[in-house]
Amino acid sequence: MIRPESDFKKSVADLSRFIGLTTEVDFEFTGITSDSRAIEKGDLFVALPGAKVHGASFIDQITASGAAGILTDAEGGKLVGDKLPVIEISNPRHILGDICSWFYGSPSSSLHIAGITGTNGKTTTTTILNQILTIAGKSTGLIGTIGIEIGPEKLATGFTTPEASELQSLFATMNERHISHVAMEVSSHAIEAKRIAGTKFSLVGFTNLTQDHLDFHGDMASYFAAKAKLFTTEYSELGFINIDDNFGRELFNKSEIPVIALSRTDKSAQWHYEQIEMVPGGYFVAIRGTGGILIEGNLNLIGEHNLDNLLMAVAMAAEFEVDPLVIANSLSKLIGAAGRLESVNIGQKFIALVDYAHTPDAVTRTLATLRKSVSGRIIGVLGCGGDRDKTKRPIMGRELLAGSDFAVFTSDNPRSEKPEIILEEMVSGVSLGENCAVIVDRREAIALAVASAMPGDCVVVLGKGHEIGQEIAGKKYPFDDRIELARAIEELA
């Protein structure tokens, strides 16, 4: 957990006044965290109930780390006993973000933050927006799936959207380092878990909604309702919505805050394309925006989904008052996010790509994009993650087979599940023939795909993208699709 260098100090009496709480204990604290591994001396530790264990269960570690006291619920209070001063409230998770924002002086209010939510496109959209802002001379920050950036510094992260205490500490650090603009991914889990409570976004954006995370949300209506919470006055006063998506159009019509429509095809939208022309390696685009703005240039990214991502990023950059000419001049310099249709090229005579597509819609879109630009066969490699939405497994299996000339079904991150069972569910809705293979070991699956490729073909390894580990039976092993793909190519050279 990154911390600001400035000194922050509050007392329980201060906190009590902020949240309207009466308590007999009083002490000073110089930091806040809900991660027992990140405690520093003098911290207020917020012990939350977890899926498996309560955060207060680590009381010995918490005490040894020098925590000043604990904020928790009644269950946590019993676990702590008299080992540390305890402040009890009914639902600490729901107020954690607000408390952390208060502690650091509402740091998000001093930043221009664009929060992007949606099933697909969050990472690429924030990456593109961050690049445009940087080219325009802004001091930028980036928060998302592939990591955190504070200007030139890059940090790893465990979540698409960090936990509340880490997030507010991060904003405070960005303020210290004179960051002005932040592009940030906002996951539905983070919205539901109130990780973004206390955050004020200048702009929020909605990319699309397709099947994913139903193990968490239960159904698409609940999944959509979680995303829609970002478009309320609690978080922002202006939204950007892709109305080509059915859920996006619904959100546009019901949003609590003013919203701006974006569309690849509907010219009634405030931001839309006047022209899209395929050129070698990408597109020539002409984008029409609010007030008649026209932005033209070459985009060196393939895939219609990247046209959607670009449109969102450009519209937000313009709202941040970046000169349209600067935006236009930046288009040809933009690169995609790590693990998103990322090329692996070591001189082979076929195309080799790694892509993060891990939902049915993303698999369909990626393979359809490649079908338009590949002269030879498409050889697709795909698995499904364990301990996640099981209902999408047969759908993803069907989409892999439908979009590939040769489909290789394999493991992703099995986690606590047996990979063989996951694969059985993936192929339950397809008829296996000579144009497909089922291989449990992902490394072997990638090697088979590469060995099957001929000049002009395309091998695309889907699902894990930028990830550098594979989680099997509770243990994470080093595994990077890009490295494995390159290794398999080298071994055949």
C-alpha positions in Angstrom: 0.0 0.0 0.0 1.5 3.3 -1.1 1.3 6.1 1.5 1.7 9.9 1.2 4.8 11.4 2.7 2.8 14.2 4.5 1.8 13.6 8.1 -1.8 12.9 8.8 -3.2 12.6 12.3 -6.7 12.3 13.7 -8.2 11.2 16.9 -11.2 8.9 17.7 -12.9 12.1 19.0 -12.5 13.6 15.5 -13.8 10.5 13.9 -16.7 10.3 16.3 -17.8 13.8 15.3 -17.5 12.9 11.6 -19.6 9.7 11.7 -21.9 10.7 14.6 -20.7 8.0 16.9 -20.5 7.9 20.7 -17.6 5.8 22.1 -15.7 5.7 25.4 -12.3 5.1 23.8 -10.1 7.8 22.4 -6.6 7.6 20.8 -4.8 9.2 17.9 -4.0 7.4 14.6 -1.7 8.4 11.8 -3.0 6.1 9.0 -5.9 3.8 8.1 -5.8 0.4 6.4 -8.1 -2.7 6.1 -5.2 -4.9 5.0 -3.5 -6.6 8.0 -0.3 -7.0 5.9 -0.1 -3.3 5.3 -0.4 -2.0 8.9 2.1 0.6 10.0 2.7 1.8 13.6 0.0 4.2 14.7 -2.6 3.0 12.1 -6.3 2.6 12.7 -7.0 -0.9 11.4 -10.5 -1.5 10.0 -11.4 -5.1 10.5 -13.9 -6.3 8.0 -15.9 -9.5 7.7 -14.5 -11.6 4.8 -15.8 -14.4 2.7 -13.8 -16.9 4.7 -12.4 -15.2 7.9 -13.0 -12.0 9.7 -10.2 -9.4 9.5 -10.1 -9.2 13.3 -9.0 -12.9 13.4 -5.5 -11.6 12.8 -5.5 -9.7 16.1 -2.0 -11.0 17.1 -0.5 -9.8 13.8 -2.4 -6.5 14.1 -1.1 -5.9 17.6 2.4 -6.8 16.7 2.4 -4.4 13.7 1.7 -1.5 16.0 -1.9 -0.6 15.2 -3.2 2.1 17.5 -6.7 0.6 17.6 -9.4 -1.2 15.6 -12.7 -0.1 13.9 -14.9 -3.1 13.4 -18.3 -4.7 13.9 -19.7 -6.6 16.9 -18.3 -9.9 15.7 -14.8 -8.3 15.2 -15.1 -6.7 18.6 -15.5 -10.1 20.2 -12.4 -11.4 18.4 -10.3 -8.5 19.5 -11.4 -8.5 23.1 -9.2 -6.3 25.2 -6.0 -6.6 23.2 -6.5 -3.2 21.5 -8.9 -0.3 21.8 -12.0 -1.1 19.7 -14.6 1.2 18.0 -17.7 -0.8 17.0 -20.1 0.2 14.2 -22.7 -1.9 12.5 -21.3 -2.0 9.0 -17.7 -0.7 8.8 -17.3 -1.7 5.1 -20.0 0.8 4.0 -18.3 3.7 5.7 -14.7 2.8 5.2 -14.3 4.8 2.0 -15.9 7.9 3.5 -13.7 7.7 6.6 -10.5 7.3 4.5 -11.4 10.2 2.3 -12.1 12.3 5.4 -8.8 11.3 7.0 -6.8 12.4 3.9 -8.8 15.6 3.4 -11.0 14.5 0.4 -8.0 14.0 -1.9 -10.1 13.1 -5.0 -11.7 16.6 -5.0 -8.4 18.0 -6.0 -7.9 15.7 -8.9 -9.6 15.5 -12.3 -10.7 11.8 -12.2 -12.4 9.9 -15.0 -13.9 6.6 -13.8 -14.7 4.0 -16.5 -17.0 1.1 -15.8 -18.4 -1.7 -18.1 -17.7 -5.4 -18.8 -15.2 -4.9 -21.6 -13.0 -2.0 -22.6 -12.2 -0.4 -19.3 -8.5 -1.1 -19.4 -7.9 0.0 -23.0 -10.1 3.1 -22.6 -8.3 4.3 -19.5 -4.9 3.4 -21.2 -5.8 5.5 -24.3 -7.2 8.4 -22.2 -4.0 8.4 -20.1 -1.8 8.5 -23.2 -3.8 11.4 -24.7 -3.6 13.4 -21.5 0.1 12.7 -21.2 0.8 13.8 -24.8 -1.2 17.0 -24.0 1.2 17.8 -21.2 -0.9 16.8 -18.2 0.6 15.1 -15.2 -1.3 11.9 -15.1 -2.2 8.9 -13.0 -3.7 5.5 -14.0 -5.5 3.0 -11.9 -6.7 -0.4 -13.2 -6.3 -4.0 -14.0 -2.8 -3.9 -15.3 -1.5 -1.8 -12.4 -1.1 1.7 -11.0 0.8 4.6 -12.5 1.7 7.8 -10.7 3.4 9.8 -13.4 6.4 7.6 -14.6 6.2 5.3 -11.5 4.5 2.0 -12.1 3.1 -0.2 -9.2 1.4 -3.5 -9.0 -2.2 -3.9 -7.7 -4.3 -6.8 -6.5 -7.6 -5.4 -7.7 -9.0 -3.6 -10.8 -10.1 -1.0 -8.3 -8.1 -0.9 -5.0 -9.7 -1.3 -1.6 -11.0 2.0 -0.1 -8.1 2.6 2.3 -5.5 2.0 -0.5 -7.5 4.1 -3.0 -7.8 7.2 -0.8 -4.1 6.9 0.3 -3.2 6.7 -3.4 -5.2 9.8 -4.2 -3.4 11.7 -1.4 -0.1 10.5 -2.8 -1.0 11.7 -6.3 -1.9 15.1 -4.9 1.5 15.3 -3.2 3.2 14.5 -6.5 1.1 17.2 -8.3 -0.8 14.8 -10.5 -3.7 16.6 -12.1 -5.6 14.0 -14.1 -6.4 10.3 -13.4 -7.9 7.7 -15.6 -9.4 4.9 -13.5 -11.2 1.6 -13.9 -14.2 1.0 -11.7 -15.3 -2.6 -11.3 -18.8 -3.6 -10.3 -17.3 -5.4 -7.3 -15.8 -2.2 -6.2 -19.1 -0.3 -6.5 -21.0 -2.9 -4.5 -18.3 -3.2 -1.9 -18.2 0.6 -1.5 -14.5 0.7 -2.3 -15.1 4.0 -4.2 -17.2 5.6 -1.4 -15.8 9.1 -0.7 -14.4 9.4 -4.2 -15.5 12.4 -6.4 -15.2 11.7 -10.1 -15.1 14.6 -12.6 -16.4 12.3 -15.2 -17.7 8.7 -15.4 -18.1 6.4 -18.4 -20.0 3.3 -19.3 -18.5 1.1 -22.1 -20.9 -1.9 -22.3 -22.4 -4.8 -20.3 -22.2 -8.4 -21.3 -22.3 -11.6 -19.3 -19.7 -11.8 -16.6 -19.5 -12.0 -12.8 -22.9 -13.6 -12.4 -21.4 -15.8 -9.6 -21.2 -12.5 -7.7 -24.2 -10.5 -8.9 -26.6 -13.4 -9.6 -28.2 -12.1 -12.7 -27.7 -9.4 -15.4 -30.3 -7.1 -13.8 -28.3 -7.0 -10.6 -25.0 -6.6 -12.5 -26.4 -3.6 -14.4 -27.9 -2.1 -11.2 -24.4 -2.2 -9.7 -22.8 -0.4 -12.7 -25.6 2.2 -12.7 -24.8 3.3 -9.2 -21.7 5.0 -10.5 -24.0 7.4 -12.5 -25.4 9.1 -9.4 -24.6 12.4 -7.7 -22.9 10.5 -4.9 -20.0 10.0 -7.3 -20.1 12.4 -10.3 -22.0 15.1 -12.0 -21.4 14.1 -15.7 -21.4 10.8 -17.5 -20.4 9.4 -20.9 -22.4 6.4 -22.2 -22.0 4.1 -25.2 -25.6 3.9 -26.5 -24.7 1.2 -29.1 -24.9 -1.1 -26.1 -28.5 -2.0 -25.1 -27.7 -1.6 -21.4 -26.0 1.6 -22.2 -29.1 3.0 -23.9 -31.1 2.0 -20.9 -28.7 3.8 -18.6 -28.7 6.9 -20.8 -32.5 7.1 -20.4 -32.5 6.6 -16.6 -29.3 8.2 -15.4 -29.6 10.4 -12.3 -26.9 12.7 -13.6 -26.5 14.5 -17.0 -25.0 12.2 -19.6 -23.5 12.5 -23.0 -24.2 9.8 -25.7 -21.4 8.1 -27.7 -22.0 5.9 -30.7 -20.0 4.3 -33.5 -23.0 4.5 -35.9 -25.8 6.7 -34.5 -25.0 10.3 -35.7 -27.6 11.7 -33.3 -25.2 11.0 -30.5 -23.2 14.0 -29.2 -20.0 12.0 -30.0 -20.0 9.7 -33.1 -17.9 8.7 -36.1 -18.3 10.6 -39.3 -15.9 8.2 -41.1 -14.2 4.9 -40.4 -11.9 3.5 -43.1 -9.7 0.5 -42.6 -6.1 1.1 -43.5 -3.1 -1.2 -43.0 -2.7 -1.9 -39.3 -5.7 0.1 -38.2 -8.2 2.8 -39.2 -8.5 6.3 -40.5 -11.2 7.9 -38.4 -13.1 11.2 -38.3 -14.8 11.8 -35.0 -17.6 14.4 -34.5 -18.0 15.8 -31.0 -19.9 18.2 -28.9 -20.2 21.7 -30.4 -19.2 20.4 -33.9 -15.7 19.4 -33.0 -14.1 17.3 -35.7 -11.1 15.1 -34.9 -9.4 13.2 -37.7 -6.4 10.9 -37.8 -5.0 7.3 -38.1 -5.5 4.8 -35.3 -2.9 2.0 -35.2 -5.1 -0.4 -33.4 -7.4 -3.1 -34.9 -10.8 -4.1 -33.8 -14.2 -2.4 -33.8 -14.2 -2.6 -30.0 -11.1 -0.3 -30.0 -13.1 2.2 -32.0 -15.6 2.3 -29.1 -12.7 2.6 -26.6 -11.1 5.4 -28.6 -14.4 7.3 -28.8 -14.9 7.3 -25.1 -11.3 8.4 -24.4 -11.4 11.2 -27.0 -14.7 12.5 -25.7 -13.4 12.6 -22.1 -10.1 14.2 -23.1 -12.1 16.9 -24.9 -14.2 17.4 -21.7 -10.9 17.8 -19.8 -10.2 20.7 -22.3 -7.5 19.1 -24.3 -7.1 20.9 -27.6 -8.8 18.9 -30.4 -5.7 19.4 -32.6 -3.6 17.8 -29.8 -6.0 14.9 -29.6 -5.9 14.5 -33.4 -2.2 14.5 -33.5 -2.0 11.9 -30.7 -4.1 9.3 -32.5 -1.3 7.8 -34.5 0.9 7.5 -31.4 -1.6 5.5 -29.3 -0.8 2.0 -28.3 -3.1 -0.7 -26.8 -3.0 -1.9 -23.2 -0.8 -4.8 -22.2 -2.3 -8.1 -23.0 -5.0 -6.7 -25.3 -4.4 -8.1 -28.8 -0.7 -7.8 -27.9 1.6 -9.1 -30.6 4.3 -11.6 -30.0 6.7 -11.4 -32.9 10.1 -13.1 -33.0 10.3 -13.5 -36.8 7.8 -16.3 -37.3 5.7 -16.4 -40.5 2.3 -16.4 -38.7 0.6 -13.9 -36.5 0.8 -14.6 -32.7 -1.4 -12.6 -30.3 -2.3 -12.6 -26.6 -5.7 -11.1 -25.6 -7.5 -10.7 -22.2 -10.9 -11.8 -23.7 -12.5 -13.7 -20.8 -16.2 -13.2 -21.4 -18.4 -14.7 -24.2 -18.8 -11.3 -25.8 -15.1 -10.4 -25.7 -14.2 -13.8 -27.2 -16.7 -13.3 -30.0 -15.5 -9.7 -30.8 -11.8 -10.6 -30.7 -12.2 -13.6 -33.1 -14.5 -11.6 -35.4 -11.9 -8.8 -35.5 -9.2 -11.2 -36.5 -11.4 -12.9 -39.1 -11.5 -9.6 -41.0 -7.8 -9.0 -41.0 -6.2 -12.5 -41.1 -5.7 -14.2 -44.5 -5.0 -17.7 -43.1 -6.6 -19.8 -40.4 -7.4 -18.6 -36.9 -6.1 -20.9 -34.2 -7.7 -20.0 -30.8 -6.6 -21.1 -27.4 -9.0 -20.5 -24.5 -9.9 -21.6 -20.9 -12.3 -20.5 -18.3 -11.4 -19.5 -14.7 -12.4 -21.6 -11.7 -14.5 -20.3 -8.9 -16.2 -17.8 -11.2 -19.4 -17.7 -13.3 -20.0 -21.2 -14.5 -22.9 -20.3 -16.8 -20.6 -18.6 -19.3 -18.4 -21.7 -19.8 -20.4 -23.5 -22.4 -21.1 -20.2 -24.1 -17.4 -19.4 -24.3 -16.7 -22.9 -25.6 -19.2 -22.4 -28.4 -17.9 -19.0 -29.3 -14.3 -20.3 -29.5 -15.3 -23.1 -31.8 -17.5 -20.8 -34.0 -14.8 -18.2 -34.4 -11.7 -20.4 -34.8 -10.6 -22.7 -37.6 -8.8 -24.8 -35.0 -9.9 -24.5 -31.4 -7.8 -25.5 -28.4 -9.7 -25.8 -25.1 -7.4 -25.6 -22.1 -7.1 -24.3 -18.5 -7.1 -20.7 -17.4 -6.9 -20.2 -13.6 -8.6 -23.3 -12.2 -8.2 -22.0 -8.7 -9.9 -24.5 -6.3 -11.8 -26.4 -9.1 -10.6 -29.4 -11.0 -9.5 -28.2 -14.5 -10.9 -31.3 -16.1 -14.4 -30.4 -14.8 -14.2 -26.9 -16.1 -13.2 -28.2 -19.5 -16.1 -30.6 -19.5 -18.4 -27.7 -18.9 -16.7 -25.6 -21.7 -17.2 -28.3 -24.3 -20.6 -29.5 -23.1 -22.4 -27.5 -25.8 -20.2 -28.3 -28.8 -19.4 -31.3 -31.0 -15.7 -32.0 -30.9 -14.1 -32.9 -34.1 -10.7 -32.8 -35.9 -10.8 -29.0 -35.8 -10.4 -28.9 -32.0 -8.4 -30.3 -29.1 -8.8 -30.4 -25.4 -5.6 -30.1 -23.4 -5.6 -29.5 -19.6 -2.0 -28.1 -19.5 -2.0 -24.5 -20.8 1.6 -24.6 -21.8 1.1 -27.8 -23.8 -2.0 -26.2 -25.4 -0.1 -23.2 -26.5 2.7 -25.4 -27.9 0.1 -27.4 -29.9 -1.4 -24.2 -31.3 2.0 -22.9 -32.4 3.0 -26.3 -33.9 -0.3 -26.3 -35.9 0.3 -22.8 -37.4 1.3 -22.3 -41.1 2.4 -19.1 -42.8 -0.4 -16.6 -42.9 -2.3 -18.1 -39.9 -3.0 -16.4 -36.6 -2.5 -18.0 -33.2 -4.4 -16.1 -30.5 -4.2 -17.1 -26.9 -7.2 -15.8 -25.0 -8.3 -15.2 -21.4 -5.3 -14.2 -19.3 -3.8 -11.3 -21.2 -1.3 -9.4 -19.1 -1.4 -11.8 -16.1 1.9 -13.3 -15.0 0.6 -16.2 -12.9 -1.7 -19.2 -13.0 -3.6 -20.1 -9.9 -4.0 -23.8 -9.4 -5.3 -25.4 -6.1 -4.7 -22.3 -4.1 -1.1 -21.7 -5.3 -0.1 -19.2 -7.9 2.6 -20.4 -10.4 4.6 -18.1 -12.7 2.9 -18.1 -16.1 2.8 -15.4 -18.8 1.0 -16.2 -22.1 3.3 -13.9 -23.9 6.4 -15.6 -22.7 4.9 -19.1 -23.2 3.9 -18.2 -26.8 7.3 -16.8 -27.6 9.0 -19.9 -26.1 6.8 -22.2 -28.1 7.7 -20.3 -31.3 11.4 -20.4 -30.5 11.4 -24.2 -29.9 10.0 -24.7 -33.4 12.5 -22.4 -35.1 
